[in-house]
Amino acid sequence: MNTIHNYHLVKHEDLNHHGTLYAGRTAEWFVEAGFIAASKLTHPEHIVCLNIHGMLFTKPIALGEILCFESKVVLAGRTSLTAYIEIIRQDEAVLRGFITFIHVDQQGKPIPHGIIITPATEQEKALQEEARQYRQK
């Protein structure tokens, strides 16, 4: 599983009324990170978001912090791709979650992608199983 890294600097316009990173902005960056990971496996024009399976914040995120979004596709169905995204701040995870995308044709109908994801480590196997559980809910 190939891990993709992208970064965001938290600016004033990204903050909520508490002075911490607004969840809506986080969701935008979260979807973008998952989309980039999925687009490395298939054509981006064939990917649409189906479901964000939670974004669990473990710590607040403040102005000026630089966040690393680590994303990788951990599960492939016949027409779906589920990515795991973790946000890292100075070697500390501050958010994690999963997102599922559907592979579609030009009319938006699901089509098979032919992608197979094989976990190489126990951690990847655990993430794949966790993704399966989210998708069954």
N, C-alpha and C positions, 0 to 999 in steps of 0.2 A: 504494500500500500504506500503510495507516494504521498508524502506530506507537503502541502503547499503553505508557504509563509507569506503573509502580507501585513502591513503595518498601518496604524492610524495614530495621529497625534490628537489628543483630546483638547479641543479649543472651546472658547467661551460659548459659541453657538451650539455646542454639543451638550451643554449642561441643562439640568432640570432646575426646578425651584429650590432644591436643596443644595445646589452647587456641585452635584455629582453627575456623572454621565447619564444622560437621558436614555431610558430603555428603548424608546423608539429609534433613536440614532444607532444604538447597539444592535437592534434587530436588523436595521438596514445593512450595517457592516457584516453582521452574522450571515445574512442571506448571501451577500456578495462573496464572502469567503467560501461558503459551501458551493456556490455557483461556479467559482473559479476552479475548485477541485473537480467538480463534475465535468466541466468543460475541457479539462485535460484528457478526459476519456472518450468524449464524443463531441460532435459539433455543437457549439453554444446555441445556435438558432433552434436546436431541437430540445432544449431543456426549459421546463417550466417548474416553478415551485408548487408543491402539493401541500406540505405540512411542516411547520416548525414544531418539533417535538420537545418543546421546552427550552428555555434559556435560564439556567440556574446561576444567579450571581452568588458568589461566595464572599465577596468583599466589595465595598464601594470603590468607584473609580473617579479620580479627581482631575481637575484642570492641569494640563501640561504633561500628563502621563503619556508615554508611548506604549501602545498596545500591539502585541504580536498575535495575529490570528493564525493559528495552526489548524489546517483543515485537511481532511482526507476522506475519500469515499471508502466506507467500511462494509457496505452491503449492496448487492445488486440483485434486484428481482428481474422478472422478464422485461418490464418496461420502466422500472424504477431504479433510482440510485439514491442511497442514503449516505450522507456525509456526517462526520463527527467534527465539531468545531470546538476548540479550546482557546480561550484568550489568556495570554501570558503577559504578566507585568513584572519586569525585573526577576525572572525565574520563579514567579509565583502564579499559579493558576487562579484567575478571578472569575471566570465564567466558563461553562461548558454546556453542550447540548447537541442535538441531532436535527437534521433537516432532510426531508425527502423531496426529490425532484422526479418528474416524469419525463420520459423521452417521447416526444410527439412529432407528428408529421406537420406539414405546412398548414393543415386545417385544424391543428390542435388535438388530433386523435392520437391516443397512445399507440406506439409502435415498439416492437422489440429492438433492443440495442445490441444484444450479443455479447455483453460484457460479463466477465466472470471475475469475482474478487476472491482471492485465496489468501487468508490471513497467514502470516509467516511467524508470528510470535504469539505467546499466550495473551499478552495485552491486546493484540489485534483480534484474537478470537473472542476475548471478553467484550470488546467494543462491538463486534459483529453480533454477538448474542444480545447485548443490551439494545442495539438498533432493532433487532427482530422483535424484542418485547415491546418497544415503543410502537412499532408499526402494527402490532396486533391489537393495540388499544383502540 
